[in-house]
Amino acid sequence: MLKQRLPTFLAALWWGSLTTLGFIVVPLLFASLPSPAIAGATAAKLFTAQTWLSMACAIILLLFTRSKSPDEQAAIAPTALLFIAGGLLLALLAEFAVAPRIVARENLKLWHSLGSGMYVLQWLCAGVTLWKLSPAQQR
């Protein structure tokens, strides 16, 4: 029973954490902290933690697709695979290709816009994954 519900739980954790951090916590940091520099530094640390959580959720979801058990494979909707892999790739690119350029303040407007767009796309991938794995979709 747990193995059948774990993919949905992981997708909910992934999507919910992206939603909370990107749309609630970070805007509150910029509204509440004394300077944008302090808020930005704090947000960067939180986004790094989010990347690790995203990677863990996506990798475990992908491991479920490699399982030999038909019950575990059925718990992952086949069309969700594309969105899981896409979300994982976006998280990795944002953390290791875009974030270092933002921290270095290299063409900040471009890299911040690109990073924000990638974050929203990752959020959409996690949301579609959650939708595809929800019990109503599996009937």
N, C-alpha and C positions, 0 to 999 in steps of 0.2 A: 504494500500500500504506500509506504514512504517513497519507494523508488518511482512509483507512478506520479506522485505529487511533487517530488523534488524539482523537476524541470520547471513547473509552473511557479513554484516558490522562488527559484533562482531568477527567473525572468521578471517576477514582480519586484524582487530585491534590486535587480539591475535597473529597471525602469524607474522605480520609486526613488532610488538613491540619486539617479541623474536628475529627476524632477526636483527633488528637495534641494540639492546642491545648486543646480544651475538657475532655478527659477525662484528660489526663496532665500537660501543662505547667502549666496554671493551678492545679490542685490542689497540685502540687509547689511552686509559688511560695508559696501560702498556708501550706504546711507547713514551708517552708525559710527564708523571709525573716523578718527580725526583727520586722516589724510588718505588720498587715493593710493599713495605709495604703500602705506601700511595695509590697506584693504587688498591691494593687488598682491602683495607678498603672502598674505594669509590665504587669499583665494588660490594662488599657485600651489601652495602646500595641500589645500583641500582637493584641488583638481588632480594632483598626483595620487593622493589616496583613493580618489574616485576611479582613476585609471586602473589601479591594482584591483579594486573591487570588480570593476567591469571585466577585466581580464579573467579573474577567477570565475565569475559567473559564466562568461562565454565559453571558457575552456571546459568547465564541467559540463555545460550543456552539449558541447561538441563531443565530449567523451561518452555521453549517453547515446549518441548516434552510432558510436563504434561498438556498443555492447552487443554481445552475442544473443542476449535474451530478447525474444520478440516483444515481451511486455514493456521492457525498457525502451526499445526502439519505437514502439507505438506511442510512447509518451511524448516523443518529439515529432511534431508535424513536419513532414518532409520539406514543405515550402519554408519552414522557419529556418532551415539551415543557412540559406542565403543571407538572411537578416542577422543571424548570429555571427556568421563570419564577417559580414560587412561591419557590424557594430564593433567587433574585436579589432578589425583593421583600422577603423576610424579612431578608436581609443589609442592604439599604438602610434599611429601617425601623429595624432594631436600631442601626445606626450613626448615623443622622441624626435619629431621633425619640426613641429610648430612651436611648442612651449619654449624650447631653448632660444628661439629667435625672439619671442616675446620678452623673455627674461633679459636678453641682451639688448632689448629696445631697438632691434633692427627692423626698420620699416614697420613701426609698431601698428599703424592703421591697417596695413595689408595683412600682417600675420595675426593680429587680434581678430579681424573680420573672418579670416580663413579658419582660425581656431574656433570661433563662435559658430560658424556654419557647420564645421565638422561635429561639434558638440550636439547641435540640433539634429543633424543626420544620425548620429549615434543614438540619441534619445528616440528618434523615430524608429530606428532598427530595433531597439529594445522594446518599444511599444508594440510594434508589429509581432515581434517574437512572443511577447506576453499574450497578445490577442490570439495568435495561432495556437498557443499551448493551453489556452484557457479551456476548461472542461466543456463549455458550450460548443466550442469549435471542433471538438473531437468526436462529437456524436454523429 
